[in-house]
Amino acid sequence: MKNSYSVKTILRKDKKRSDDTYPLNYLIIFNSNNLKLSTKHYLPLNEWDFEKHCPKGTGNSILKKKLQQEEKLIYNNLLELELSGKPFIKELIKEKCTGGYSRKDFYYYFDEYCKKKFRLLEEGTQYHYTLFRKQLKEYKTNVELDEINIKFIEDFLHHLATEKNVGVSGVATRRKTFSAVLNKFVVDKLIKENPCKHVKVAKEKERTVFLTSSEIERIKNADLKLGNLTEGLNLTRKLFLFSCYTGLRFSDVMNLKKENIIGLKKIVLTMKKTKRTVEIPINQWALKMLVSSKIRTKKPKELIFDNRENVSVNRDLKIIAKIAKIDKLVTFHVARHSFGSMLAKNGVQPFYIMKLMGHKDIRMTERYVNSDEEILTNAMKTVKFN
């Protein structure tokens, strides 16, 4: 089948920049598909002729000529590609028409990396890569592989901290994401070494937050009547308390189905994050919540709880903590920590806590043993020094 193709320059009205200019792209249309390539030029709206697809005004005459020449060059490259008999696919067209630029374009290889990597990652982890790309693109529109060095990375991270007000942990996460990508680029021999290895970032002091039994009770009894926020707050409280009683992560609570509840006696499921299967006996508090969620009338594949976004839940928890007069940073994951802490407080051995929480390493479980202020206080009451 004969290939069809055309080339024209367009102004991207959907990509407005901070200086009120817009990027110009070469638009290649081929076999009902399209590919946009950056011209590395930018113009305000009033200097672009949308009908003729070219700059207007005598001040842009040189740019207009340059773009027209490049359009002809791209078209000739497409003609050569067709005559070579090679398939008309986006990757080959991009490589042919950019003179090998795609081999240097960081974003091109980053996107290729993500296409494969995302099949193995949970949505939460995918978000870190998506956010990293967005913030790097805002920092620098075009990035070539050979310009990524220690200074570039340090400047980017400094930009995030000072211009974007990204916190210590956020900056550390961006560096970790950057490093993971560059490690793959080293393996693929796109770059010789990973400069991220030599970039240090401040470490946020690790602090595991737990709720005491009295604090959990205060959340349970908090008056959440706040107009149109009431329904969402009540759902968030239900999800949070269920996690306190079972130790399940947010993703596992939201994906919990009736088929995971065996005879109303235990929860059996494969955790999304670790892929480990856990069996959690259902205590009386968790059972009451399952019954109130009408589990008996649900079908096996039906979700137990109504959907609530993670960002909304953590926003709600700040409000709930304030109402319950809890002076701690309460996020959804605090419920899981509190579950582990309650188990330790009630004398459950670390090995069994590890099994119930699906930990891979006993060291992850040790944080719950004698880590709660209430536990330490009660322990000291039993000690006799005479």
N, C-alpha and C positions, 0 to 999 in steps of 0.2 A: 504494500500500500504506500502511495506517495505521501511524503510528509508535507504538512502545511505549516508555515511559520511567518511571523512578522515581528518587526521591532519598532518601538517608538519610545520617546521619553515622556515620563509623567511626573507630575508634582503630587507628592503624598500629602493630601489635606488632613489625613488622619494621624500625622506624625509631627504636629506643631512643636517647635523648639522654644526654649526660654527667650530667645531673641526675636521671636515672631517670624522666623523663617521656616521653610518646609524643605525636606530633602527631595532631591530629584533622583528618580530611578529609571533605569532602562527596563521597559516592560517587554519581555519576550513571550509571545503567544505561539504555542506549538501544539498541534494535534489536540486542540480544545483544553490544553493545560497552559499554565503561565508561570513565569519565573521573573522575579524582580531583582535587579542588580544595582547596587549603589553607584552613583556617578561621583560621589564625594563632593557634590556641589549643593548649595542651598539658596533658595530665593523666597522673598515675601510674595504673598498672593498677587499683589498688584503688578508684579513684574513677570507674570506668567500668562501666556496665551493658551487657554484651555482648548480652543478649537483647532489651533495649528500644532499644539503639543511642542511648544518651543518658548524660549525667553523672548520678551518684547522690550523695546527701547534700545536706543543707540548704545547705551552704556553696557548692554549685554550682547553686543554683536559678536564679540570674540567667543564668548561662552556658547552662543547659539551655533556658531560654526564648528566649534570643538565637539559639541554634542551630536551634530549631524554627521560629522566624520566618524565618530565612535559608533553611531547607529549603523553606518555602512560597513564598518569593520566587523561588528557583531553579526550582521546579516551574512557577510562573506564567510565568517567562521561557521555559521549554521549550514551554509551551502557546502563547505568542505566536509563537515561532519556527515551530511547526507550522502555525499559522493563516496565517503569512506565505507559506507555500508554499516557503520556502527549504529546501535539502537538510539533512538531519540529519547533519552531519559534525562531527568533534571540534573543529576550529578555530572554526566558527561558534558551536557550543554554548559553548565556553570564553569566547569574546568576549561573547556574550549574557549568560551567567550570572555573569560577573565584573564587569560594568559597565564593560568596557574595560580591566580590570586587565591582561589579557594583552598589551595594547599597551605596558605599562610593565615587564613581567616579563622581566628579563635572561635567565633560564634558558630561557624559552619561545623567545625569538629565537635564543639560542645553540644550542639543539637543532635548530631549523629550519635554521640555518646549517650545522651539522654534517651533517645529512641530505644536503644537496647537496654539501658540500665533500668528504665522505668518499669519494665516488665517484672523486675525482681524486687521493686521497692514499694512500700506502702505509701498511701496518699500523703501522710504526714511528712515522710522523708522526701518525696517528690517535691513538696512545697518548698523545702530548703533550696533545692536546685533551681526551681522556677524563680524564687525571690532573689537568689544570687545573680541569675542572669539579668533580671530586671534592674537591679541596683548597679551592676557593672555596666549595663547598656546606658543607664542614665549618667554614669560617670564618664564613659567614653564610648561613643557610638561605634567606632571601628577599632578593633584590636587585632593586631597581627601576632602570631606566635612568637616571633623573634624579638618583640618588644616587652614580653613578659619576663621581668627580672625581679630581683629583690626590691629595688626601689619602686617599681610599678606596683607591686603587691602592697608594700608598706604605705604608699601614697593612697591607694584605694581604700585600705582599711582605716587609715587616718581620716579620709573623707567620710566614711560611714560613721565614725565616732563623732566627728566635729560638725559636719554639715547635715547629716541625717539623724543625728542623736541616737544612733544604734547603741545599745548597751554592751557591756563587757562580754556577756555570754553570746549575744548576737554577733558581735565582731568575730569571736572565736569560732562560731559556727560557720560564718562565711569563709574564714581561712581554712577550716576543715574541708568544706565543700570544694574550694579552689584546689586544695592539695590533692583531694581524691581524683579530681579531673586530670590534673597535671601528672599524677602518677600513672594514669592510664595512657596519657600522651607519651610518656617515657617508654612504656611497654610497647606502644605502637610505633616507636621511633620517630615521632613527630618532633620531639624536642630531646635534647641530650640529658638534661637533669631537671629536677623539680626544685625551683628556687624557694618554694614555700617551706622547705625543710629548714631554711636559715632565717625565717621570719618568726619572731616571737610575739605573742600577744599576751596581754594581762589575763590572769586566770581569776575567774570569779570564785570567791570562797564558797566551797560546797556546803550547803546547809539543807538537811532533810527536815521538812516540817511535818509534825505530827499533831493530831488533835487528841485531847484527852477524852475520856468517856463523858465527862461533864460538858465539854465543848460540843461534842456530837449531840448530846441531849439538848443543848441550847439551840442548835441548828434545827433539830427535829421539832422543837416547840416554838420556833420563831414565827411571829405574825408577819406574813408576807403579802398582806393586802395592800397593794400599791397600784390601784387603778388598772390600766391596760398592761402593766408589767406582771400582774399577779399570776396569770396562767403560766407564763414562761418561767417565773421564779419557782413556782410549785413543781414544775416538771424538772427543773435543774436540781432542786432539793431531793426529789425522788431518785434521780439518777446518781447523785452524789452519795446519798445514804446507802443505796444499794451497793455501791462500790466499797463503802466503809464496811459493809457486812459480808462482802464476798472477795474483796481484793482485786476485782477485775478492772482493767484499764478502760478508758473511755471508749476506745474503738470496739472492745469486746462487749461492753454493756450495750452499745448501740446496735451491735450485730447479733445480740443474743436472741435465739429463736426458741420456740416451744420444744423443738426436737432436742435442744440442748439440756432441757430440764427432765431428768430421769425420775419418774414416779414422785415428783415433788420432794425428792430426798437429796438429790445431788445435781450439780451442774457439771456437764462434761463437754468441753469444747477445746478446739485448737486455737491458741492465742494468735492474733493477727501479727503482732510484732515479732515474736520469737519462734512461731510455728510449733511450739511445744504444747502437747495435750495435757490439760489439767483436769482433775476431778475435785470439786469443792463441795463438801457437804453443806446442805442448805440449813442455816440456823433459823430460829423462830422469827427473827426480825426480817430476814430476807424473804421468808415464806409469806409473811403478811403483805409484803410489797408485791410479790408475785400474784397473790390472790386478788389484791386491790387492782392489779393491772389486767384482771379477767383472763388469767392464763388458761383456765379450764375451758373456755369457749373458743380459744384460738386454735388455728390449724398448725400442723407440725412445722411448716416452713414460715409461719407468720412471726414477725418481730414482736418481742415482749413489750418494748417501750416505744413511745412516739419519738420521732426524730427531733433532735436539737443539735445545732452546730456547735462545735468545740469552742469557737471564739465567743459565741453567745453564752455558753455555759460558764466560762471563766469570767466573763463580764458580770453575769448574775451572781456568781459566788462572792465577788467583792461586796456586792450589795447585801447579800445574805449574811456574810461575816460581820458587816457593820451593824446590821439589825440585831444579830446574836451577841454583839459586843465581844467579838473575838479579835484580839490584836495580833493577828498573824496573817501572812500572805497566803490566802487560801485559793489554791487552784484545784482542778479536778484530780490531779495526781496525788494531792495530799490525802485523798480518801484511801488510796491504795497503801500509802505509807502508814496511815492510821490503822488500817486493817492489820498490817504486819506488827505494828506496835502493840495493838490490843492482844494479839496472839502471844507475843513475848511476855506481856504483862501478866497473862493468865497461865504462864508456865509451859507453853508449848515449846518443845525442843526445836532448835534452829533447823535441823534436818527436815522436820515436818512443815515448818514455815516455808522453807525453800520449795518443797513439793507443792504446797497449796498455792504459792504465788508464781510458780513456773520459772523460778530462777535457774540459771545454768550453773552458777557458782555460789558456793556457800558464803563467800565473802560479801556477796550482795545482800545476804540475809543478816549478816552480823550487825548491820547498822540499827536493826530493830531491837537487838538484845540490850537491855539496860540503857536505852537511849532517850527515854522519856523522863521529863522532870518529875512527874507524878510517881513513876516507878522508883526512881532514885530516892525520892523523899520517903516513900513507904519502906524501902529497903533499909534506910538509915534508922528508922524507928525501931527496927528489930535488932539492931546491933547493940551489944552490951560491952562497955569498956571497963567494967569492974568485976 
